[in-house]
Amino acid sequence: MAEDIVLQVLSQVDIFKNLSTEELMGVARICTPRRYKKDDVVFEEDAPGDDLYVIHKGSVEVLIWARTPEGDSRQAAINTIWQGRSFGEMVLIGGGTRSATIRCAENCLFLVINRFDFDRLCERNPRIGYRVMRNIAEDLVYKLRSSSLLLRGQVKWHGGELGGWR
C-alpha cells in the first residue's frame, strides 16, 4: 500500500492527532495492511492480542457477551466502528485480553500496528508515545463517562450481585 495513502488514513485517526507529518510517517512504516471479508471475526472477546487496527475501508461491529432478562447469555452488538477509526488500542497500553469481539459488517481493509513495533518506535521517538497515550487516555475518559451515564438508568441490582454492597 502506498505510503502517502497510509499517511492520509492515519492523519484522520483520533489517536494519532497532533502528530507531525514526520511522526505519522514513522507510524505509517510499521503498519501492515490486512483484509477481512464480511462476517469475518477479527478477534474474540477475552482473547489475547497484540495488534491495533485502523479501518481504512469498511466497518465493524463491536459485540459483547451480555445477560438477558431471563438470565441467559448472548452476544449483543453495542457499537459500529467506521472507516477512519481505530479499535484494539488498549493493547498499546498494556496488552491483556480483548474487551469485546469484533466482526466485520462488510469487507474491510485494515492498517494493523503491532504493539511491539509501536513500542520500538516510541523508544526512538518518545513524543509519539506521549501523544498517542494521551489521545488514548482522552478517548477512554470519554467512553468511561458515557458508559457511566448510560448505566445509571440501566443497572438493576440483584441480590448478592455486588457482594452485598447494596
N, C-alpha and C positions, 0 to 999 in steps of 0.2 A: 504494500500500500504506500502511496506517495507520502513523503514526509510532510509536505505542505497541507495535504488533506488531514492527516493526523493532527497536525498543529491547529488547524481550524476547528476540528472537533473538540480537542482538549480545551481550547480557549473559551468554549461555551459552557464548560462543566463547572458547577459551583465550587467544588473542592479545589479547583485549580485557579480560582480568581485571585487577582493581584500578583500573579507570577509574571515575570518579564518574558519577552519572546525567547530569549536565550534559555531561561529556566524551563519554559514549556518545551523547547527543543530537547532538553535533557530528558524530560518525561517522555516525549514522543519516541525517543530512541529505545526506551525499554518496553514499549507497547508491542504486543503480539496480536494480530487480527485472528479472530475465531468466529466461525459461522455456526449457527444453530437453525434448525427447522422449527416451524410452528409446532407447538405442543411438546417440544424437547424440554426436559428438565435440566437446567443449568447446574443447580445443586439442591440438595435436600436439607431441610431444617435439621439441626444438630450434627450435620456432617462437618468434619474438619475442612479447613480451607485456607489457601494462601494467596488467592487472587482477588483483585479488584476489577470490576467490569465497567466499562464506559459504553453506553449504547450509541453506536454510530448509525445503525439503521434498525428499525423495528421497535417493538415494545415487549415488556414482560409483565407477568402477573406475580404479585407477592402473595404467597399462601402460608397460613399458619394452621397448626392443629388447634382446634377450639372445641369447647364443650357445648353441646346443645342443651336446651332447657330440659330435655329428657335425661340428660346425663351421659349421652353418647359422645364420642369424639369424632370429628370430621375435619377435613381440610376446608378452610374458608379463605376466599380471596379478600385481602384487606387493602390492596392498592394496585395501581398500574403505574409502571415507570416507563417513560417515553424516551425517544431519541434525544440525545444531548444530556442525559442524566447518567448518574452512576449508581452502582449498588455493590455491596460487599466491602464497603470502605472500613468496616470495623477490623478487618484483618490487618490493615496498616497500623492500627493502634496496638494490637497485641495478639493477633491470631485468634485462637479459640475456635469454637464451633459456630456454624451459621445459625442466625436467629430466625430464619424463615426459608421456605422453599421458593425457588424462582423458576417459573415456567414461561417459555416463550409464547406470547399471544399471537405472534406472526413470525415469519422468517426474520432472523436477526443477524446482524454483524456487530461484533463487539471488539473493542480495543481492550486487551487484558494486560494488567500490570501485576506482576508477581511481587509479593511483599519483600522478598529477599533482594530482588533487583532494586526495588524502591529504597530499601534500607541502605544499600551500597551507594545509590545516587545521593541520598541525603547525607551520608558521611562525607562525600566530596563537596556537597553544596548544602550546608545546614539551613540556609534560608528557605530552600524548597520545603524541607521537612517542617520547619516552623510554620510557614504559610499554610501548607496543606493540613497540618494537625489543627491549627487554629480554625480553618474553614470547616473541618470535620466537627470540631467541638461546637461551633456555632450551629451547625446543622443538627447535631444531636440534642442540643439545648432546645431548639425549636420543636423537634419531634417529641421530646420528653414533655414539654409544656402542652403541646397539642394532645398527646395521649392522656395526660393527667386530666385535662378539661373534658375529654370525651368519656373517660372512665367515671368521672364524678357522677354522671347521670346514669351509668350503665351497670355499676357493680351492685350485685345483690349478695349480701353476706349470708352464708350458710353456716350452721352450727359447726364449730371446730375448724373451719376452713383456714383461719389465720392463727391457729394455735391458741384459741381462746382470747385473742387480743380484743375482740369487740363483742 
